[in-house]
Amino acid sequence: MHRQGKVWREHALRVISDTGEALVTACAPGTQVRWADLYAKARHAGDDPVVRQTAIDALAMGRWDLADAVWQDTVLLLWTPPSAWFSINAFYLPDGIGGQRLRNWYVNFERPTTRTAAGYDTFDLAVDLVITPDLTDWRWKDEDEYAHLRHLGVITATEHRAVESARAQALTMLTDRTGPFATAEAWATWRWSPDWALPEL
């Protein structure tokens, strides 16, 4: 949800567990999503930087329409702790023998979740931390977009301070092997059940 109350993206998810530590949700290819039309265009254009820039500018102006789409390519498992400015995600690819393998971990920095009757609201804050499956290497992603969103005022100074703190917190969790990183082997072998229906909006 954009702070103006306008929906930037909707994503159907299956609840895997919901505890005081974290809400864990998942989806598989074919799951229903709706996202900003310009963002959808950027994905179809292979994340063309010009198209992505146009989508960011539209976000800053609050001018976009939602486009229907489906989640593609990966199985996604999300670990979202309450009040945190990030979620920790695991992306899985088909392994070629009917199963799946962990492609990478991904820390998505976002506004803390707010529970609603339909699920929960949050908002992606652009910058991400991409981590190898074995947790031995990591890199920051989309820092240029994050800086541009700050320049446009989409990300406020208060939010920036919260993100900086969250970045340090996420790196500490990775180093100390806490949160889902404490059970990384179990996460690596987690599987989307073929008996589960695809989540729908």
C-alpha positions as CSV (number, residue, x, y, z in Angstrom):
1,M,0.0,0.0,0.0
2,H,1.3,3.4,-1.0
3,R,1.0,5.9,1.9
4,Q,-1.8,7.7,0.1
5,G,-3.8,4.5,0.5
6,K,-3.5,3.4,-3.1
7,V,-2.7,-0.2,-3.8
8,W,0.7,-0.7,-5.6
9,R,0.6,-4.5,-5.6
10,E,-1.7,-7.3,-4.5
11,H,-0.2,-10.8,-4.0
12,A,-2.2,-13.9,-3.0
13,L,-0.3,-16.1,-0.5
14,R,-0.8,-19.3,1.4
15,V,-0.3,-19.2,5.2
16,I,2.3,-21.8,6.2
17,S,2.5,-20.8,9.9
18,D,1.5,-17.8,12.0
19,T,3.2,-17.4,15.4
20,G,4.4,-14.6,17.6
21,E,7.9,-14.9,16.0
22,A,6.8,-14.6,12.3
23,L,4.1,-15.0,9.7
24,V,5.3,-17.5,7.1
25,T,3.6,-17.5,3.8
26,A,4.2,-18.9,0.3
27,C,3.2,-19.0,-3.3
28,A,4.0,-21.0,-6.4
29,P,4.1,-20.2,-10.1
30,G,0.6,-19.4,-11.4
31,T,-0.5,-17.6,-8.2
32,Q,-2.6,-14.6,-8.8
33,V,-1.0,-11.1,-8.4
34,R,-1.9,-7.6,-9.4
35,W,0.7,-4.9,-9.7
36,A,1.2,-1.5,-11.1
37,D,0.9,-1.6,-14.9
38,L,4.2,0.1,-15.5
39,Y,5.9,-2.3,-13.1
40,A,4.4,-5.2,-15.1
41,K,5.7,-3.6,-18.3
42,A,9.2,-3.4,-16.8
43,R,9.1,-7.1,-16.0
44,H,8.0,-8.0,-19.5
45,A,10.8,-5.7,-20.9
46,G,13.4,-7.7,-18.9
47,D,13.6,-5.1,-16.2
48,D,14.6,-2.4,-18.7
49,P,16.1,0.5,-16.6
50,V,14.2,3.2,-18.5
51,V,10.9,1.5,-18.0
52,R,11.7,0.9,-14.3
53,Q,12.5,4.6,-14.0
54,T,9.2,5.5,-15.5
55,A,7.5,3.2,-12.9
56,I,9.3,4.8,-10.0
57,D,8.4,8.3,-11.2
58,A,4.7,7.2,-11.5
59,L,4.9,5.9,-8.0
60,A,6.2,9.2,-6.7
61,M,3.3,11.0,-8.4
62,G,0.7,8.4,-7.3
63,R,-0.3,7.7,-10.9
64,W,-0.8,4.1,-12.0
65,D,-3.4,1.5,-12.7
66,L,-3.2,-2.2,-11.5
67,A,-2.7,-5.0,-14.0
68,D,-3.6,-8.6,-13.5
69,A,-0.8,-11.1,-13.7
70,V,0.5,-14.4,-12.2
71,W,3.6,-15.2,-10.2
72,Q,6.2,-16.9,-12.4
73,D,9.3,-19.1,-12.4
74,T,9.9,-19.5,-8.6
75,V,8.3,-20.9,-5.5
76,L,8.5,-18.2,-2.8
77,L,8.6,-18.7,1.0
78,L,8.4,-15.5,3.1
79,W,9.3,-15.1,6.8
80,T,7.7,-11.8,8.1
81,P,8.3,-10.9,11.7
82,P,6.0,-8.5,13.4
83,S,7.1,-4.8,13.6
84,A,10.2,-5.5,11.4
85,W,11.2,-3.3,8.5
86,F,12.1,-6.4,6.4
87,S,11.0,-9.9,5.5
88,I,13.3,-12.8,4.7
89,N,12.4,-14.7,1.6
90,A,13.6,-17.9,0.0
91,F,13.3,-18.5,-3.7
92,Y,13.2,-22.0,-5.2
93,L,13.5,-23.3,-8.7
94,P,12.5,-26.6,-10.2
95,D,15.3,-29.1,-9.8
96,G,14.5,-31.1,-13.0
97,I,13.4,-34.2,-11.2
98,G,10.0,-33.1,-10.0
99,G,11.2,-31.2,-6.9
100,Q,12.7,-27.8,-6.2
101,R,16.0,-26.4,-5.0
102,L,16.8,-23.2,-3.1
103,R,18.0,-20.6,-5.6
104,N,18.8,-17.8,-3.1
105,W,17.8,-16.0,0.1
106,Y,16.5,-12.5,-0.2
107,V,15.9,-9.9,2.5
108,N,13.2,-7.5,1.3
109,F,13.2,-4.2,3.1
110,E,9.7,-2.9,3.6
111,R,7.3,-1.1,5.9
112,P,6.2,-3.1,9.0
113,T,3.1,-5.2,8.2
114,T,-0.4,-4.1,9.3
115,R,-3.0,-6.9,9.7
116,T,-6.3,-6.4,7.8
117,A,-9.3,-8.6,7.2
118,A,-7.9,-9.5,3.8
119,G,-4.4,-10.3,5.0
120,Y,-1.8,-7.7,5.7
121,D,-0.5,-4.4,4.2
122,T,3.1,-3.4,3.7
123,F,5.2,-1.4,1.2
124,D,8.4,-2.4,-0.6
125,L,11.2,0.1,0.1
126,A,13.3,-1.0,-3.0
127,V,16.7,-1.9,-1.5
128,D,17.3,-5.7,-1.0
129,L,19.9,-8.1,0.3
130,V,20.6,-11.1,-1.9
131,I,22.2,-14.1,-0.1
132,T,23.6,-17.3,-1.6
133,P,21.9,-20.6,-0.6
134,D,24.7,-21.6,1.7
135,L,24.7,-18.2,3.4
136,T,28.4,-17.6,2.6
137,D,28.1,-14.6,0.3
138,W,25.7,-11.7,-0.1
139,R,25.3,-8.4,-2.0
140,W,23.0,-5.4,-1.9
141,K,20.5,-4.9,-4.7
142,D,18.7,-1.8,-6.1
143,E,20.5,0.8,-4.0
144,D,20.3,3.2,-6.9
145,E,16.5,2.9,-7.0
146,Y,16.4,3.3,-3.2
147,A,18.4,6.5,-3.5
148,H,16.1,7.8,-6.2
149,L,13.0,7.1,-4.2
150,R,14.5,9.0,-1.3
151,H,15.2,11.9,-3.6
152,L,11.6,11.9,-4.8
153,G,10.3,11.8,-1.2
154,V,8.7,8.4,-1.5
155,I,11.0,7.2,1.3
156,T,11.1,9.7,4.1
157,A,14.0,10.6,6.4
158,T,12.3,8.7,9.2
159,E,11.8,5.6,7.0
160,H,15.5,5.8,5.9
161,R,16.7,5.7,9.5
162,A,14.5,2.7,10.1
163,V,15.8,0.9,7.0
164,E,19.4,1.6,8.0
165,S,18.7,0.0,11.4
166,A,17.0,-2.9,9.7
167,R,19.9,-3.5,7.3
168,A,22.2,-3.8,10.3
169,Q,19.7,-6.1,12.0
170,A,19.4,-8.4,9.0
171,L,23.2,-8.7,8.6
172,T,23.5,-9.5,12.3
173,M,20.8,-12.3,11.9
174,L,22.8,-13.6,9.0
175,T,26.1,-13.5,10.9
176,D,24.7,-15.0,14.1
177,R,22.5,-17.5,12.2
178,T,19.3,-16.4,13.9
179,G,15.7,-16.3,12.6
180,P,15.2,-18.5,9.6
181,F,19.0,-18.7,9.1
182,A,19.1,-20.8,12.3
183,T,17.3,-23.5,10.5
184,A,18.7,-22.9,7.0
185,E,19.0,-26.6,6.2
186,A,15.2,-27.1,6.9
187,W,14.4,-24.1,4.8
188,A,16.6,-25.5,2.0
189,T,14.6,-28.8,1.9
190,W,11.2,-27.2,2.3
191,R,8.8,-28.0,-0.5
192,W,5.6,-26.6,-1.9
193,S,3.0,-29.4,-1.7
194,P,1.5,-30.4,-5.1
195,D,-1.7,-31.0,-3.2
196,W,-2.1,-27.3,-2.4
197,A,-4.3,-25.1,-4.6
198,L,-2.7,-22.0,-6.0
199,P,-3.5,-18.9,-3.9
200,E,-6.1,-16.7,-5.4
201,L,-7.0,-13.0,-4.8
